[in-house]
Every structure is written in structure tokens, then in C-alpha cells.
């Protein structure tokens, strides 16, 4: 299980044990969401990877949304 916690224009991806796995960020240069691991040495379990892929797919399809903030 992975928890998704919105921070500014990103989603923190947190394992069920509380370990921060990384962030999902929107890359405006290619107009898509990407998972950015917190540490390159982090190894995801199959369940964690499936949860993150499902969230990325849901964001791309519009099933989920990520609030964009304007800090002006």
C-alpha cells in the first residue's frame, strides 16, 4: 500500500511503513506526470510499484487530479 500526500504541486509517495519513496511531479516540458524516487537506491516492492503506476495512469486519464497552486 502506498499513501499519496499532496504537497504544493507534487504528491509524496509514502509506504505503509512510513518510508518516503519519492514524489510524483508534473513535467510541463512533456506534459506528463513522472515518479521521481527520493533516493536512487530505493527499491519498490511489486505492490508499491503497481500503486504508483496506477496513480500515474489515473492522473494522465483524469481519474485523479493534482491541485496546482499559484504562489503569486
N, C-alpha and C positions, 0 to 999 in steps of 0.2 A: 504494500500500500504506500502511496506517495501523497503527501499533502501539498496543495498548491496555495501559496500565500502571496497575494499581490503586494508589491512594493513599487511605488511610482509607476513606471511603465513596464514592469517586469513581473515575472512570477517566480518566487523562490520555490524550489522543489526540495521537499524535506521528507526523509524516510520516516517510516513509522517509529523508528527508534530515536528520532530527533536529529539525525545527521543531515546536514545541508549537502545536497547532491549537486546543486548548481542552480542556474536560472534559465527561464525561457524569456528570450528577448525578441523584440521585433526588429528585423534588419530592413530599414527603409530603402537601402540601395537595391535590394532584390525583392522587396515587398513580401517577405515571409518571416515566419517565426522560427527561431532556432534555439536548440538547447545548448547552453554553454556550461560545461562542468565547472564546479567550484575549484576542483583540483584535478589535473590530468591523470593522476594516479587512482582516482575514484573508479571503482568497478561496480557497475549496476547489476543487481540481480535481474533475473528474467521478468519478474513481476514489476520491478521499478522501471525497467526499460519499456515494458508494454504500457504502463501507466503514462509515461512521458510521451511516447509515440501517440497514444490515444488522445492526449491533451493537445499535442501539436496538430494532429489531424482535425480535431474539433475546433481549434482556433482558426485553422485555414478554411474550414467549411462554414463557419459562422455558428456552429453549435454552442461554442463558448465565446466569450468576449473578454478583452483585457482593456480596462478603462485607461484611456490616455489622458494625462494631465497636462495642462498648460501652466507653467510656473511664472508667466509674465506678471 
